[in-house]
Structures are given as C-alpha cells and as structure tokens.
Amino acid sequence: MIELRHLKTLSALRDAGSLVEAAERVHLTQSALSHQIKDLEDRLNCSLFIRKTKPICFTSAGQRLLALADDVLPMIRNAERDIARLAGGEAGRLNICIECHSCFDWLMPTIDHFRQHWPEVEMDLSTGFSFQPLPALARGDLDLVITSDPEPRNGIAFIPLFTYESMLAMSKQHPLVARRFVQPEDLENETLITYPIDHGRLDVFSRFLDPAGVEPAQVRTAELTVMMLQLVASGRGLTALPNWALYEYLERDYVAARSLGEKGLWCTLYAAIREDQQRAEFMVDFLNTAKEVTAQTLKGIKVA
C-alpha cells in the first residue's frame, strides 16, 4: 500500500515547504505530485497534511509516514552503496576544488556524510582562488570542481546541483535599502567586495555589470564570506552573494539585501567532472548526496 515513491514525495514536501518545489525535487509536475498524495490519502483513508498552511503542517498520520521515511530512505541509500562496492565501484580518488568559501556551508556536511559510506575513496579539498581549476580538472589534477561559471571543454561534463539567486548585500543604513531592487548604474559610485578571483568568473560582473557597461568605483577582495559581510555591515562596501549564504545574516538583521535587477539574478551551481567519471559509483553517490544535503539545509534554492 505504502510505496517508496510515497515516502520520497512526503520527505521532499517537508524539506521544500511547498508543492511546487517538492514537485521539482522529485521530478514530477505539481499536478502529478498532488494526485500521488491524494491517491495515498484515499488508500489510507486519512489526510496527511493540512492544505493551505505555510509552512506545511503535517497531520499525525503524515508525521508517522515522515518518521518511516527518515528510517527507510537512508537504509535504501546504504544498501545501494553496499551493492556498488560489491560490484567493484569503491576504488577511486576525489580531489575537490571550490570557487567560493560560502560553499563550505553545505559542502562540508556532504563530505562528512560521504566519508562515512565511502571510506576507501581518497579525498582532498582546495579553493580555486590561486589557479584555474577547470584546466586542472581536464589534466587530471582535480576530480570535481564546484563552479557557477561553466566553460565548455572537451571531456568535461557540468552537472547542475541547484539554482539560487545572487543578491546584493548592504548595510542597513545604505540608501539602496529604500529600493526594491538595484540596477547596474546604482553601483557606479560604490565599492564592491568580491572573492579574489577574476571578474569574468563572477556573475555580478559577467551577467549584471559588464552587459550594462558599468564598473564600480572600487573593488576590494576578501577570501572569507564572514569578513566580506563584516565589511558590508560596517558600511565599507557592498557584496553580491548567494541568497542561501546570506540567509543567516538576514535573519539576524545583520545586513540588508536587494535583488540584482527587477527579475533578480538567478544562477546555477554546477559540479564539473571528467566525462569518464560520470558513471563511477562513488561519483554518482557524491553528487546525489550533495543534492540531498543542499535540499535539506539551504534556504531559497531549487535543486536540479
């Protein structure tokens, strides 16, 4: 009566908080997801969640099924990993490079979870501030690059992880707080704080400022997200960061943030890997784990 797909759907609904995002996570239309839940409720002869509540409020029956999902789904994943090992897919190396420190918020829990289940896979981690990571990936020096700037290269596949909005953070006293969104020309007289990488690899330049022919008055760099936001909070400049990286600071009323452009600047974070490793069991599992962790921990994203 209760199927694995039902547990996955309810778990996605809880984590996403809405039918629309839950449908995207389980690769269904909203109509198909609603029909699946209604069919299960008819089978069980009870409601699983209260309609039109935000956040979604599950009934006692719904909470019992979620508890079952929390028990069963990890067991399924563990069994799949064990079978992959038995099939000889456990050997490998995973040298990862990331292009921004804010990725540590979700990448470290992903790595911790992955290590528990793939202890045989050798792992290493570095940042891409001091070198070009994609050529290093193509040479075989790296095995996976987390990037929002995919560059077509022979032998390299870009796997979408999730979509997020890049937003402009500013002090709560900044004049731009009065705006609903900012335009490129609003930054002409501002100091923009960025990570220490080429401007062409930053979405705020390549997709917002450069197309409008606008340059900020000054650019200064910082390697740590928390340092960037300390500078912003003290009125030393503005910075463009992912909405999920800003969430905690906005919740604490530490800084303010506005969309870049009327429709917002939406970006996709990718995992770049060599095509010959796309089907490696440990690589597939790492990417699936990353998607699960981000869905559970990051606010305001859409998992690919």
One Martini backbone bead per residue (centre of mass of N, CA, C, O) as a GRO file, in nm:
protein
  304
    1MET     BB    1   0.062   0.060  -0.025
    2ILE     BB    2   0.331   0.169   0.064
    3GLU     BB    3   0.565   0.353  -0.115
    4LEU     BB    4   0.866   0.481  -0.187
    5ARG     BB    5   0.758   0.733  -0.342
    6HIS     BB    6   0.595   0.844  -0.105
    7LEU     BB    7   0.831   0.902   0.085
    8LYS     BB    8   0.985   1.093  -0.104
    9THR     BB    9   0.758   1.301  -0.134
   10LEU     BB   10   0.718   1.379   0.166
   11SER     BB   11   1.011   1.462   0.216
   12ALA     BB   12   1.015   1.687   0.001
   13LEU     BB   13   0.782   1.853   0.121
   14ARG     BB   14   0.918   1.918   0.388
   15ASP     BB   15   1.186   2.048   0.274
   16ALA     BB   16   1.048   2.260   0.075
   17GLY     BB   17   0.735   2.371   0.167
   18SER     BB   18   0.621   2.294  -0.130
   19LEU     BB   19   0.474   2.171  -0.411
   20VAL     BB   20   0.654   2.294  -0.627
   21GLU     BB   21   0.939   2.212  -0.514
   22ALA     BB   22   0.879   1.912  -0.470
   23ALA     BB   23   0.829   1.842  -0.767
   24GLU     BB   24   1.116   1.913  -0.863
   25ARG     BB   25   1.272   1.705  -0.679
   26VAL     BB   26   1.090   1.447  -0.809
   27HIS     BB   27   1.014   1.493  -1.110
   28LEU     BB   28   0.728   1.649  -1.110
   29THR     BB   29   0.434   1.754  -1.134
   30GLN     BB   30   0.210   1.909  -0.944
   31SER     BB   31  -0.026   1.730  -1.027
   32ALA     BB   32   0.111   1.453  -0.980
   33LEU     BB   33   0.175   1.496  -0.682
   34SER     BB   34  -0.115   1.546  -0.583
   35HIS     BB   35  -0.224   1.273  -0.683
   36GLN     BB   36  -0.038   1.092  -0.515
   37ILE     BB   37  -0.134   1.192  -0.236
   38LYS     BB   38  -0.437   1.140  -0.275
   39ASP     BB   39  -0.411   0.835  -0.321
   40LEU     BB   40  -0.289   0.773  -0.042
   41GLU     BB   41  -0.520   0.889   0.128
   42ASP     BB   42  -0.732   0.692   0.017
   43ARG     BB   43  -0.593   0.433   0.113
   44LEU     BB   44  -0.576   0.541   0.429
   45ASN     BB   45  -0.817   0.731   0.513
   46CYS     BB   46  -0.635   1.009   0.525
   47SER     BB   47  -0.470   1.285   0.618
   48LEU     BB   48  -0.132   1.434   0.587
   49PHE     BB   49  -0.216   1.741   0.533
   50ILE     BB   50  -0.266   2.082   0.561
   51ARG     BB   51  -0.415   2.294   0.377
   52LYS     BB   52  -0.300   2.612   0.338
   53THR     BB   53  -0.013   2.601   0.478
   54LYS     BB   54   0.246   2.823   0.636
   55PRO     BB   55   0.393   2.598   0.682
   56ILE     BB   56   0.368   2.281   0.646
   57CYS     BB   57   0.112   2.074   0.800
   58PHE     BB   58   0.119   1.780   0.961
   59THR     BB   59  -0.019   1.512   1.044
   60SER     BB   60   0.000   1.236   1.227
   61ALA     BB   61   0.020   1.056   0.977
   62GLY     BB   62   0.240   1.218   0.832
   63GLN     BB   63   0.454   1.195   1.059
   64ARG     BB   64   0.473   0.886   1.050
   65LEU     BB   65   0.578   0.873   0.754
   66LEU     BB   66   0.830   1.046   0.800
   67ALA     BB   67   0.962   0.855   1.000
   68LEU     BB   68   0.980   0.625   0.798
   69ALA     BB   69   1.152   0.775   0.589
   70ASP     BB   70   1.396   0.827   0.785
   71ASP     BB   71   1.452   0.515   0.800
   72VAL     BB   72   1.442   0.400   0.498
   73LEU     BB   73   1.605   0.580   0.297
   74PRO     BB   74   1.891   0.534   0.419
   75MET     BB   75   1.884   0.225   0.379
   76ILE     BB   76   1.873   0.231   0.073
   77ARG     BB   77   2.133   0.388   0.025
   78ASN     BB   78   2.321   0.187   0.172
   79ALA     BB   79   2.258  -0.055  -0.011
   80GLU     BB   80   2.357   0.074  -0.273
   81ARG     BB   81   2.649   0.108  -0.179
   82ASP     BB   82   2.711  -0.189  -0.122
   83ILE     BB   83   2.659  -0.287  -0.409
   84ALA     BB   84   2.875  -0.111  -0.542
   85ARG     BB   85   3.111  -0.248  -0.399
   86LEU     BB   86   3.053  -0.538  -0.501
   87ALA     BB   87   3.094  -0.423  -0.807
   88GLY     BB   88   3.372  -0.240  -0.784
   89GLY     BB   89   3.314   0.096  -0.704
   90GLU     BB   90   3.517   0.203  -0.459
   91ALA     BB   91   3.741   0.302  -0.617
   92GLY     BB   92   3.920   0.617  -0.558
   93ARG     BB   93   3.924   0.975  -0.635
   94LEU     BB   94   3.854   1.307  -0.455
   95ASN     BB   95   3.932   1.608  -0.591
   96ILE     BB   96   3.835   1.922  -0.463
   97CYS     BB   97   3.701   2.234  -0.600
   98ILE     BB   98   3.641   2.569  -0.492
   99GLU     BB   99   3.512   2.922  -0.553
  100CYS     BB  100   3.379   2.938  -0.254
  101HIS     BB  101   3.334   2.962   0.090
  102SER     BB  102   3.017   2.929   0.109
  103CYS     BB  103   3.016   2.619   0.033
  104PHE     BB  104   3.081   2.500   0.317
  105ASP     BB  105   2.789   2.485   0.434
  106TRP     BB  106   2.739   2.207   0.243
  107LEU     BB  107   3.002   2.046   0.179
  108MET     BB  108   3.092   1.933   0.453
  109PRO     BB  109   2.843   1.752   0.511
  110THR     BB  110   2.879   1.589   0.253
  111ILE     BB  111   3.161   1.475   0.315
  112ASP     BB  112   3.096   1.340   0.583
  113HIS     BB  113   2.883   1.147   0.469
  114PHE     BB  114   3.061   1.014   0.251
  115ARG     BB  115   3.290   0.895   0.430
  116GLN     BB  116   3.113   0.684   0.581
  117HIS     BB  117   3.055   0.519   0.289
  118TRP     BB  118   3.364   0.599   0.148
  119PRO     BB  119   3.660   0.522   0.283
  120GLU     BB  120   3.831   0.441   0.015
  121VAL     BB  121   3.811   0.730  -0.074
  122GLU     BB  122   4.016   0.970  -0.178
  123MET     BB  123   4.051   1.297  -0.021
  124ASP     BB  124   4.029   1.647  -0.132
  125LEU     BB  125   4.083   2.014  -0.068
  126SER     BB  126   4.018   2.323  -0.254
  127THR     BB  127   4.084   2.635  -0.398
  128GLY     BB  128   4.031   2.876  -0.689
  129PHE     BB  129   4.210   3.145  -0.643
  130SER     BB  130   4.526   3.060  -0.759
  131PHE     BB  131   4.370   2.904  -0.997
  132GLN     BB  132   4.271   2.705  -1.272
  133PRO     BB  133   4.052   2.442  -1.238
  134LEU     BB  134   3.965   2.326  -1.519
  135PRO     BB  135   4.243   2.248  -1.633
  136ALA     BB  136   4.304   2.060  -1.389
  137LEU     BB  137   4.074   1.867  -1.450
  138ALA     BB  138   4.163   1.784  -1.740
  139ARG     BB  139   4.451   1.672  -1.637
  140GLY     BB  140   4.382   1.525  -1.333
  141ASP     BB  141   4.428   1.693  -1.062
  142LEU     BB  142   4.122   1.686  -1.066
  143ASP     BB  143   3.764   1.570  -1.008
  144LEU     BB  144   3.615   1.836  -0.881
  145VAL     BB  145   3.408   2.129  -0.960
  146ILE     BB  146   3.280   2.413  -0.805
  147THR     BB  147   3.050   2.600  -1.019
  148SER     BB  148   2.899   2.904  -1.197
  149ASP     BB  149   3.118   2.875  -1.460
  150PRO     BB  150   3.068   2.736  -1.742
  151GLU     BB  151   3.313   2.578  -1.963
  152PRO     BB  152   3.352   2.456  -2.255
  153ARG     BB  153   3.488   2.115  -2.260
  154ASN     BB  154   3.662   1.862  -2.340
  155GLY     BB  155   3.559   1.601  -2.120
  156ILE     BB  156   3.342   1.794  -1.974
  157ALA     BB  157   3.101   1.787  -1.712
  158PHE     BB  158   2.790   1.957  -1.620
  159ILE     BB  159   2.633   1.935  -1.305
  160PRO     BB  160   2.347   2.020  -1.173
  161LEU     BB  161   2.245   2.117  -0.844
  162PHE     BB  162   2.154   2.438  -0.815
  163THR     BB  163   1.937   2.716  -0.769
  164TYR     BB  164   2.005   3.075  -0.734
  165GLU     BB  165   2.022   3.393  -0.574
  166SER     BB  166   2.187   3.682  -0.645
  167MET     BB  167   2.275   3.922  -0.396
  168LEU     BB  168   2.274   4.248  -0.250
  169ALA     BB  169   2.475   4.353   0.004
  170MET     BB  170   2.401   4.576   0.287
  171SER     BB  171   2.363   4.814   0.480
  172LYS     BB  172   2.096   4.935   0.670
  173GLN     BB  173   2.191   5.251   0.585
  174HIS     BB  174   2.164   5.228   0.295
  175PRO     BB  175   2.006   5.382   0.032
  176LEU     BB  176   1.927   5.105  -0.126
  177VAL     BB  177   1.708   5.003   0.076
  178ALA     BB  178   1.470   5.168  -0.069
  179ARG     BB  179   1.487   4.955  -0.273
  180ARG     BB  180   1.370   4.674  -0.443
  181PHE     BB  181   1.602   4.720  -0.657
  182VAL     BB  182   1.893   4.699  -0.858
  183GLN     BB  183   2.109   4.869  -1.070
  184PRO     BB  184   2.402   4.902  -1.226
  185GLU     BB  185   2.429   5.222  -1.181
  186ASP     BB  186   2.424   5.201  -0.860
  187LEU     BB  187   2.755   5.106  -0.864
  188GLU     BB  188   2.944   5.342  -0.967
  189ASN     BB  189   2.992   5.463  -0.645
  190GLU     BB  190   3.097   5.182  -0.546
  191THR     BB  191   3.202   4.927  -0.329
  192LEU     BB  192   3.320   4.607  -0.426
  193ILE     BB  193   3.298   4.289  -0.275
  194THR     BB  194   3.521   4.011  -0.333
  195TYR     BB  195   3.656   3.757  -0.449
  196PRO     BB  196   3.992   3.647  -0.550
  197ILE     BB  197   3.882   3.675  -0.866
  198ASP     BB  198   3.798   3.692  -1.165
  199HIS     BB  199   3.550   3.883  -1.298
  200GLY     BB  200   3.455   3.670  -1.519
  201ARG     BB  201   3.369   3.463  -1.262
  202LEU     BB  202   3.149   3.681  -1.192
  203ASP     BB  203   2.815   3.744  -1.212
  204VAL     BB  204   2.804   4.050  -1.143
  205PHE     BB  205   2.968   4.104  -1.403
  206SER     BB  206   2.888   3.909  -1.650
  207ARG     BB  207   2.545   3.958  -1.587
  208PHE     BB  208   2.533   4.284  -1.495
  209LEU     BB  209   2.762   4.499  -1.553
  210ASP     BB  210   2.891   4.445  -1.836
  211PRO     BB  211   2.631   4.468  -2.020
  212ALA     BB  212   2.609   4.786  -1.909
  213GLY     BB  213   2.896   4.925  -1.878
  214VAL     BB  214   2.974   4.879  -1.566
  215GLU     BB  215   3.165   5.024  -1.293
  216PRO     BB  216   3.296   5.030  -1.008
  217ALA     BB  217   3.479   5.242  -0.821
  218GLN     BB  218   3.550   4.980  -0.637
  219VAL     BB  219   3.771   4.696  -0.557
  220ARG     BB  220   3.754   4.443  -0.308
  221THR     BB  221   3.902   4.178  -0.116
  222ALA     BB  222   3.788   3.848   0.014
  223GLU     BB  223   3.793   3.511   0.132
  224LEU     BB  224   3.571   3.563   0.349
  225THR     BB  225   3.244   3.588   0.410
  226VAL     BB  226   3.247   3.717   0.694
  227MET     BB  227   3.431   3.954   0.611
  228MET     BB  228   3.250   4.078   0.398
  229LEU     BB  229   3.005   4.131   0.599
  230GLN     BB  230   3.155   4.315   0.791
  231LEU     BB  231   3.210   4.536   0.583
  232VAL     BB  232   2.918   4.587   0.510
  233ALA     BB  233   2.802   4.655   0.797
  234SER     BB  234   3.027   4.906   0.813
  235GLY     BB  235   3.019   5.056   0.519
  236ARG     BB  236   3.262   4.947   0.301
  237GLY     BB  237   3.038   4.797   0.120
  238LEU     BB  238   2.951   4.565  -0.134
  239THR     BB  239   2.782   4.238  -0.196
  240ALA     BB  240   2.769   3.936  -0.387
  241LEU     BB  241   2.541   3.673  -0.290
  242PRO     BB  242   2.397   3.410  -0.201
  243ASN     BB  243   2.102   3.363  -0.047
  244TRP     BB  244   2.201   3.123   0.141
  245ALA     BB  245   2.449   3.289   0.259
  246LEU     BB  246   2.251   3.528   0.380
  247TYR     BB  247   2.027   3.422   0.566
  248GLU     BB  248   2.149   3.442   0.854
  249TYR     BB  249   2.208   3.758   0.841
  250LEU     BB  250   1.912   3.839   0.790
  251GLU     BB  251   1.784   3.708   1.041
  252ARG     BB  252   1.983   3.894   1.233
  253ASP     BB  253   1.998   4.186   1.112
  254TYR     BB  254   2.295   4.261   0.985
  255VAL     BB  255   2.174   4.291   0.696
  256ALA     BB  256   2.099   4.379   0.364
  257ALA     BB  257   1.889   4.293   0.066
  258ARG     BB  258   1.899   4.291  -0.300
  259SER     BB  259   1.810   4.271  -0.607
  260LEU     BB  260   1.941   4.203  -0.935
  261GLY     BB  261   1.712   4.335  -1.060
  262GLU     BB  262   1.382   4.281  -1.117
  263LYS     BB  263   1.426   3.946  -1.158
  264GLY     BB  264   1.691   3.876  -1.090
  265LEU     BB  265   1.990   3.676  -1.018
  266TRP     BB  266   2.010   3.365  -1.165
  267CYS     BB  267   2.180   3.068  -1.061
  268THR     BB  268   2.410   2.791  -1.124
  269LEU     BB  269   2.531   2.507  -0.970
  270TYR     BB  270   2.822   2.312  -1.042
  271ALA     BB  271   2.954   1.993  -1.138
  272ALA     BB  272   3.275   1.929  -1.244
  273ILE     BB  273   3.355   1.657  -1.467
  274ARG     BB  274   3.470   1.387  -1.599
  275GLU     BB  275   3.328   1.180  -1.828
  276ASP     BB  276   3.475   0.910  -1.721
  277GLN     BB  277   3.315   0.964  -1.417
  278GLN     BB  278   3.000   0.968  -1.434
  279ARG     BB  279   2.965   0.634  -1.356
  280ALA     BB  280   3.084   0.642  -1.096
  281GLU     BB  281   2.963   0.547  -0.802
  282PHE     BB  282   3.093   0.760  -0.609
  283MET     BB  283   3.011   1.008  -0.781
  284VAL     BB  284   2.707   0.970  -0.787
  285ASP     BB  285   2.675   0.973  -0.476
  286PHE     BB  286   2.791   1.251  -0.420
  287LEU     BB  287   2.583   1.413  -0.588
  288ASN     BB  288   2.332   1.309  -0.438
  289THR     BB  289   2.419   1.407  -0.160
  290ALA     BB  290   2.439   1.709  -0.229
  291LYS     BB  291   2.138   1.743  -0.300
  292GLU     BB  292   2.023   1.653  -0.027
  293VAL     BB  293   2.167   1.857   0.157
  294THR     BB  294   2.069   2.119   0.020
  295ALA     BB  295   1.764   2.065   0.054
  296GLN     BB  296   1.789   2.062   0.380
  297THR     BB  297   1.982   2.345   0.434
  298LEU     BB  298   1.884   2.538   0.206
  299LYS     BB  299   1.766   2.854   0.125
  300GLY     BB  300   1.614   2.943  -0.182
  301ILE     BB  301   1.625   2.681  -0.356
  302LYS     BB  302   1.678   2.472  -0.662
  303VAL     BB  303   1.683   2.156  -0.732
  304ALA     BB  304   1.802   1.958  -1.005
   0.00000   0.00000   0.00000
